[in-house]
Every structure is written in C-alpha cells, then in structure tokens.
Amino acid sequence: MGMQPTRDSEFSRNSDRFDSGTNPYEPEVGSLPDSEAGSAMETDTGTTIVGIVTEDAVVMATDMRASLGGRVVSNKDVQKVERIQQNAALTISGSVGGAQAFIRALRAETNLYEARRGEEMSISALATMASNMLRGGPYFRVVPLLGGVDDDGGHVFSLDPAGSRLADDYSTSGSGMQYAMGVLEQEYTTDLSTDEAKTVAARAVKSAVERDTASGNGIHLTTVTRNDVTTEGYESFEDLV
C-alpha cells in the first residue's frame, strides 16, 4: 500500500505556487490595461494650451489640431477649451476621449454642488476636486489647465493624471509647451491688461505651432471673467500678433 501524503507535504506543494517574495494574505494588484498607455490610433491632441491671469480675467489659448498618434491630422477644427461653470473653463491636452469624459464628469459635479449649496464652487475648490478626479478616475492621459475668476481674483491651475494641482500666474502644457513657455517667460508681466494677455497668449501658441507638428490649424482665445466665459476662433494669427 502506498504512503498517503501528509498535511505538511500537501502544504509544501501548494506553497510552491507562491513566489518567495509574495505575501498570500495581501490583496493582488493587477497591472494597468495596455489601452491606458495610448496607441497609434488613439485620437490625441498633441496640443499647445496656455493660461494667463490678468487683473480682472483669465485668458486661455489653444491650438485647433487633433491627430492620430501625433502623425496624422485627424481634425483641423477642435475646440480644446470648454466652459465648466460660468466663471471657469478647462483647456485640454492628451487623449480626446478621456478629456471629453472628464469635462462631462466635472460639469456634473459642479452642477450638483451648486444645486445643493446654492452657490458656485470657488476656483481653488474646483481645482482640488478636478485633481482628485484625475488621480482616482478613469481619465487617463489628460493633462489640462483650469482657469477661473472668483472673489479672490483670477486663477490658473495646471493639473495632471497623477493628481498634482499647481497654481501660477501663467502656465502652458502639451507637446508645444517648451516653445510657448519661452514666449511667456519673456513677455509676461503682472500688469498685463486682458487685451495684452490675449496678444501674449497668441504669440505663445504661434511659437509652438511654428515648430511642433502636433499643434496647428489656428487658435481659440477664451476670456474668463467673474460672470462669463467667451471663446473666439481664428484660422490665422495675423490679426492677433
């Protein structure tokens, strides 16, 4: 008659299935799906986006090009800035699908807040909520700028999928940011008027369009005030710079 396996030998065989560095009592954490890393056929805004704070407004500027994998122009008239509430707007760079979903969710949250509280969310609180949503939500490869004006004045916040929330008087993001930032560093002053800020923002985007193949096809200029968000589109920079 053969020897029956003991409980100890059975445990030893089962324990071989675990890696020596694995704790079987810890939760298993899988890897992110491959789709989150992006693909050559994902509609993407390579993008140049700019935000500038002035005394009584925030000026935001974006190019108008969308591409597939940064190689093929898929759309020449993309509006990359959207109103979130009457005194705040968001510019997008990265995945178009992720950005559109993020904007819908952010609008829903601000509408819910206003319905419950009877007032709009402050821009600082809105930036905090947006950064938390990016960090914990399914909005992969979305790197926006949030601009708005409240009782404390104008604000520009740069956000990213890791959950960062950075405030500045001016900021830029996207594939053309290094070209735009050079213009902003040279031309920004704390006493810019709204019209002067539009010119500086347009020059920044134009500088990026000249060298960044993922940016181009015109510019949208958005002015955010305490009570309104207005956007104008231009196919040419001639009348702006």
Secondary structure, DSSP 8 states (H G I E B T S, - for coil): ------HHHHHHHHHTTS-TT--TTS-------GGGG--TTSEEE--EEEEEE-SS-EEEEEE--EEETTTEEEES----EEEEETTEEEE--EEHHHHHHHHHHHHHHHHHHHHHHSS---HHHHHHHHHHHHHHSS-TTB--EEEEEETTEEEEEEE-TT--EEEESEEEEETTHHHHHHHHHHH--TT--HHHHHHHHHHHHHHHHHH-TTS-S-EEEEEE-SS-EEEEEES-STTT-
